[in-house]
């Protein structure tokens, strides 16, 4: 059986209820189950996250996997590298486990992918009240526009317009890459050895990835004109610092670093991966 065309890699830590809803939105995708796989990559949660993924895998026809490692600070770069390592597809979508995707999200990425182009997306932000009101039934109904305020709609339209202008200019850091919603070719990701795992704690791992991709010849386009995700409210991670100001990650960004990082995709010493039984397992064995 041929490999899937797209790997959807969802990073998560200690938010199983958010993860459940994010996964449910992927179960509603209107494209063939053979076309994509889902890998949930966890930052060492001590909760029900793995069980949430196991139950989800039993209910869908596409391949599902789960990766994790011991928790040692906020290691988002490491999570994403592990997700890629566990995947097979030639094209990658990175998502955060607090995002809900429209039902044509994967299909539109399939249609719009281009060689040596990374697609940069963004999300409608929902407040706590709206986020907590959304359950599996609401996701299945797919009335996403009811969740967005007019203010958020205007913000997204304005960002999409600016991003389209930036794309034409071919700037090295615009439209700005946000790891919660990125799509790119696996070959481009492997060229630079993926995310730099020296970035621990909140912030700037995406900016570093974008800078190194640009140095490798990759250019950036916005996906905001044709798709967007919805971000569920949650409290910020304790390691959050606005713009990562004064952190070790900010110091790393100031350094003259190589296009291909040393501590990247090829460093997976304590990664654990589980491929789930159920319908997806039968697909892998075929």
Secondary structure as UniProt FT lines:
FT   STRAND          6..12
FT   HELIX           16..27
FT   HELIX           33..35
FT   STRAND          36..42
FT   HELIX           49..59
FT   STRAND          64..68
FT   HELIX           76..85
FT   STRAND          91..96
FT   TURN            97..98
FT   STRAND          99..101
FT   TURN            103..104
FT   HELIX           105..112
FT   TURN            115..116
FT   STRAND          117..120
FT   STRAND          123..125
FT   HELIX           128..133
FT   HELIX           136..141
FT   HELIX           144..147
FT   HELIX           150..169
FT   TURN            172..173
FT   TURN            179..180
FT   STRAND          181..185
FT   HELIX           186..191
FT   TURN            192..193
FT   TURN            197..198
FT   HELIX           205..215
FT   TURN            216..217
FT   STRAND          219..222
FT   TURN            224..226
FT   STRAND          229..231
FT   TURN            238..239
FT   HELIX           242..244
FT   TURN            245..246
FT   HELIX           248..254
FT   TURN            265..266
FT   TURN            269..270
FT   STRAND          272..275
FT   HELIX           279..285
//
